[in-house]
Amino acid sequence: MSHLINAITKQPELVVHTDGGSRGNPGPSAVGVVIDAPDGKHLESFGKYIGKTTNNQAEYKAVIEGLKAIKKYGPRQVHFFLDSELVVKQLNGVYRMKNPDLTPLFHEVKTLAASYDTTFEHVLRVKNHLADIEVNKALDEAASSHAK
């Protein structure tokens, strides 16, 4: 009988760092997601090229990708950390949604986040560097594949 080497273990609580970036605004964009257990154990990280968007759209899409990725861990609580003060304040209800291009993304985040006890906190870019690295790797890979 074989055992799965990388079996997903259920995590009641997760810490998720997300970042979205655009080279140009709008321009080629990517998201980065880093998922950890609260004790700091690294569970997963990835970047994904998402095409041409604005920076704010990329920030929202990063949260969406993070919310989709955590489902397999079965958490009850999820703590998101982003370096986009605008997105955090909109998600926390401090700022109203005024941009019609961001509204559907806002609603998608709220719908996906409703399954969890979710918090969104702003952090300085330096504290979000691993997610930023994933964004830049995805953008660099996309640029090099388009250059061929």
C-alpha positions as CSV (number, residue, x, y, z in Angstrom):
1,M,0.0,0.0,0.0
2,S,1.5,3.4,-1.0
3,H,1.2,6.6,1.0
4,L,0.9,10.1,-0.5
5,I,4.1,11.9,0.2
6,N,2.7,15.4,-0.1
7,A,-0.7,14.8,1.4
8,I,-2.6,18.0,2.2
9,T,-3.1,18.3,6.0
10,K,-6.1,20.2,7.2
11,Q,-5.2,23.5,8.8
12,P,-7.7,25.2,11.1
13,E,-5.9,28.6,10.6
14,L,-3.9,30.0,7.8
15,V,-1.8,33.1,7.1
16,V,-1.9,34.2,3.5
17,H,0.2,36.9,1.9
18,T,-0.9,38.1,-1.5
19,D,0.3,40.6,-4.0
20,G,-0.7,41.8,-7.4
21,G,1.4,43.7,-9.8
22,S,1.2,45.4,-13.2
23,R,4.0,46.5,-15.4
24,G,2.2,49.6,-16.7
25,N,-1.1,50.6,-15.4
26,P,-2.8,48.8,-17.1
27,G,-0.2,46.4,-18.4
28,P,1.0,42.8,-18.1
29,S,0.0,41.6,-14.7
30,A,0.5,38.8,-12.3
31,V,-0.4,37.6,-8.8
32,G,1.6,36.1,-6.0
33,V,0.3,34.0,-3.1
34,V,2.2,32.7,-0.1
35,I,0.3,30.3,2.3
36,D,1.7,29.5,5.8
37,A,0.5,27.9,9.0
38,P,0.3,30.4,11.9
39,D,3.5,28.8,13.4
40,G,5.3,30.0,10.3
41,K,5.5,26.6,8.5
42,H,5.4,27.3,4.8
43,L,2.7,25.3,3.0
44,E,2.6,26.7,-0.5
45,S,3.5,29.6,-2.7
46,F,2.9,30.4,-6.4
47,G,2.7,33.2,-8.9
48,K,0.4,33.4,-11.9
49,Y,0.3,35.6,-15.0
50,I,-3.2,37.1,-15.4
51,G,-2.9,39.1,-18.6
52,K,-3.4,42.9,-19.0
53,T,-5.0,44.6,-16.0
54,T,-4.5,47.5,-13.6
55,N,-2.5,47.2,-10.5
56,N,-5.6,47.3,-8.3
57,Q,-7.3,44.6,-10.3
58,A,-4.2,42.5,-9.9
59,E,-4.3,43.0,-6.1
60,Y,-7.9,41.8,-6.0
61,K,-7.2,38.9,-8.2
62,A,-4.3,37.9,-5.9
63,V,-6.8,37.6,-3.0
64,I,-9.2,35.6,-5.2
65,E,-6.4,33.2,-6.1
66,G,-5.4,32.9,-2.5
67,L,-9.0,32.2,-1.4
68,K,-9.3,29.5,-4.1
69,A,-5.9,27.9,-3.1
70,I,-6.7,27.6,0.6
71,K,-9.9,25.6,0.1
72,K,-7.9,22.3,0.1
73,Y,-6.6,23.0,3.6
74,G,-10.1,23.3,5.1
75,P,-9.4,26.3,7.4
76,R,-11.8,28.0,9.7
77,Q,-9.8,31.2,10.1
78,V,-7.7,32.9,7.4
79,H,-5.6,36.0,7.9
80,F,-4.7,37.9,4.7
81,F,-1.9,40.3,4.5
82,L,-1.6,42.7,1.5
83,D,0.5,45.7,0.8
84,S,-2.4,47.4,-1.0
85,E,-3.9,49.8,1.5
86,L,-6.8,50.6,-0.9
87,V,-7.9,47.0,-1.3
88,V,-7.6,46.3,2.5
89,K,-9.7,49.4,3.3
90,Q,-12.3,48.5,0.7
91,L,-12.6,44.9,1.9
92,N,-12.8,46.1,5.6
93,G,-15.6,48.6,4.7
94,V,-13.5,51.7,5.5
95,Y,-13.6,52.9,1.9
96,R,-16.7,52.5,-0.4
97,M,-16.4,50.8,-3.7
98,K,-16.5,53.5,-6.4
99,N,-14.6,51.9,-9.3
100,P,-16.9,49.8,-11.5
101,D,-14.0,47.7,-12.7
102,L,-13.2,46.6,-9.2
103,T,-16.7,46.0,-8.0
104,P,-17.1,42.5,-9.4
105,L,-13.7,41.5,-8.0
106,F,-14.7,42.9,-4.6
107,H,-17.9,40.8,-4.6
108,E,-16.0,37.7,-5.7
109,V,-13.6,38.1,-2.8
110,K,-16.5,38.7,-0.4
111,T,-18.3,35.6,-1.7
112,L,-15.3,33.3,-1.5
113,A,-14.2,34.7,2.0
114,A,-17.7,34.1,3.4
115,S,-16.8,30.5,4.0
116,Y,-14.1,31.5,6.5
117,D,-13.5,33.8,9.5
118,T,-11.4,36.1,7.4
119,T,-9.3,39.1,8.2
120,F,-7.6,41.5,5.8
121,E,-4.6,43.5,7.1
122,H,-2.3,46.0,5.4
123,V,1.4,45.4,5.7
124,L,4.4,47.3,4.3
125,R,5.8,46.0,1.0
126,V,8.9,44.8,2.8
127,K,6.8,42.5,4.9
128,N,5.1,41.1,1.8
129,H,8.3,40.4,-0.2
130,L,7.7,36.7,-0.7
131,A,4.4,37.3,-2.5
132,D,6.1,40.1,-4.5
133,I,8.8,37.7,-5.6
134,E,6.1,35.3,-6.9
135,V,4.5,38.2,-8.9
136,N,7.8,39.2,-10.5
137,K,8.7,35.6,-11.3
138,A,5.4,35.1,-13.1
139,L,5.8,38.4,-15.0
140,D,9.4,37.6,-16.0
141,E,8.4,34.1,-17.2
142,A,5.5,35.5,-19.2
143,A,7.8,38.2,-20.7
144,S,10.4,35.6,-21.7
145,S,7.8,33.3,-23.3
146,H,6.4,36.2,-25.3
147,A,9.9,37.2,-26.5
148,K,10.6,33.7,-28.0
